[in-house]
C-alpha cells in the first residue's frame, strides 16, 4: 500500500543548541504532544547512534491507548534524526526531523512522517485517511512544543542531554562533529590529537 505522508517546517526564535537538545530529549515529548501519555528510553547504542523509545499515546477517535516502539538514528553533525516504528499499530511508520541554524539565534525544524497500516486494503485505506489528522496533529504538537520550550529558554543544556544518553565529546568528534560545533554548544572535555 502507498504510504501516506505529512510534513511541516517551523522556524524557532531560539538557537540550534536548544532545539537540538529538546529533539534529542525524547523523554520530554509528553510535554509537547497532548496525545503522548508517556515515553521510555528502552536502549541506546552509542556506537551505531541509535536509541529505542517506547511511546504510549491516546487515540481519541477510537478511545484507546496505543503503544509504539520507535528506533531513532541520530546524526548530530548534520542535525538530522531518522525514525521508524519497530513495534506498534502501523504497517509502516517512518520519517525524519531535520534541524537547521538560521543564524542570529534562530533555527528551523523540518519534519516528515510517512505511514500506512497493514491488512485489508479497504480497511487500511479508511484507517489511513482517518489517522492522517492525528499524525499531522502529533507532528505539529511536537514541533510547536519544542518551539515553545526553546523560545522560553527552558531547554536543558545540550551537554546535559548528551550525558544522559552517555554520548561523550569524543564520540561526537568521531561521528564528524567539528571542534567548532562542540565549542559553540558548550560541550567540553574533548582532547584532540595534534
N, C-alpha and C positions, 0 to 999 in steps of 0.2 A: 504494500500500500504506500502511496505517495505520502511523504512527510509534510505535516502542517508546519508553517514557520511563522514565528512572531519575532519582531526585533524593535529596538529603540535605542536612541542616543540621547544622553542628557549631559549638560555642562554643569560643573560644580565650582562654586566660588571658594575653593579650598585647594591647597597644594596636593600634588600627586601622592606624596607620602601618606597623607591622611586617608585618601581614597584607597590606596593600596593596602594600608593597614586594615581598614574595615572590610575590604573584599576578601583578604586572607582569613579574617576572623569569623569564619562561618558559624561559630557557636553563638555569635551575637545576632544572627539572622532573624530570630523571633522578634527582635526589636524593630525590624524593618518591615516585615510582611505579616499582617494580621492573621493570615491563614496558617502560617508556620507556628505550630504549638511548641515544638522543641527540636533541638539539634544535638547530635552527639558525634564527636570525633571518634571513629572506630579504630582507625590505624593511620599511620603516616610513614611513608617510606622516603626518607630524605635523599637516598641515592637516585631513585627514579623520579623524584619531585612529584609524588602523588600522595593524596590522602583520601580517605573514605569517610563520608559524612552520612549519618542516618537522620533523615528529616521525618518528623511526624506532623502531618498537616490536616486541617479540617477541610472538607469539601461540602460547602453548604447546600449546593443544588441537590445533592443526594443524601445530605445529612449523615455523613460518615467521616471516619478518620482514615487517612491513607499513610502508609509508611513507605518511604523511598530511600534507597541507599545510592548515593552518587559518588563516583570516583572523580576527583578533580586533579588534573595535571596542570601544574603552575610553571610559568616561565617568568621569573621576576625580572630578568634582564630586559625582556620585551614587554613586560607588564600585561601578559595575557593568560587567561585561565580557560582551559577546555574541560568540560564536564560531560559525564554520561551516566545514565541510570544503570546500575548493575543488578538491582533488585527492586521490584515495585510493580505498579499497575500499568505502566506503559509497555507497548511492544518495543518502542524506541523512544528515548528521551535524551537529547544531547544538545550541546551548544557551547557558547563561549561568552566571556566578558573580557573586553579589551579596554585598557586604561591608557590615557594619553595626557601628557602635560601640555597645557595651552599657554604656559608662561605666566609670569606675574601672579603667582599664587592661585592659578586656575587650572582645572583639569576636566577631563571628559570620561564618561563611561559609555561604551557601546556594547550592547548585549544582543544576542540572538539565541532563540530556543527553537529546535526542530523536534517534532514528536509525532507519534502515531500509536494507536492501540492495535493489539493483535486480535486475531479471531475473525468471526463472521464479518464479511466486507460491509454489508449494510449496517450492521450494529456498530462496527468500528467507525464508519463514516459519520453516523449520528453522534457517537460519543466524542469523536474528534471535534466536530463542529461545536457541540455544547461545551467542550473543555477549553476551546480557544480563548474565551473571555477570562477564564480562571488563570490560564497560563500567562496571558497578557497582563492581567492584573498583578500576579505574583512578580513578574519581571519588573513592572513599574514600581511596585511597592519596595522591592529590594533596591532598585536604583534610587528612588526618592528617599528611602531610609538612609542609605549611605550618604546621599547628598545632604540631608537634614543634619545628620550627626557630624559629618565632616565640617559643614559650614558653621555649626555651633561650637566647634573646637573640642568635641568630646570623643575623638578617635584616640585609641591607645597609641603610644609611640610605636613606630614600626619595629624598632628593635625589641620591644616587649612582646609583640605578637610573634615575631620570628623566634624568640627564645622559647615561648610556649610550644611552638612547633618543633623545637630542637634544631632549627636551622642556624648554622653558625656563619659568621662572615667569610670564613674560609670556603665553606660550601657554596656560598653565593658567588664568590670570585671564580671558583672552579666552573660554575654554571654560566659564566660570561658577564656577570655584573661587574661594572668597572669600579675602580677605586674612587673615582669622582662621584658615582652614584651613591656608594656607601657613605662617603663623607657628606654629601649633600643631604642625606637622610639620617645623619647622626648615628650611623652604625659603626661602632668602634671595635677594635680588637683584631683587625686584620694585619698580619705580618706578611709583607710581600718580600719575596726573594729578589735580590738585586742581580 
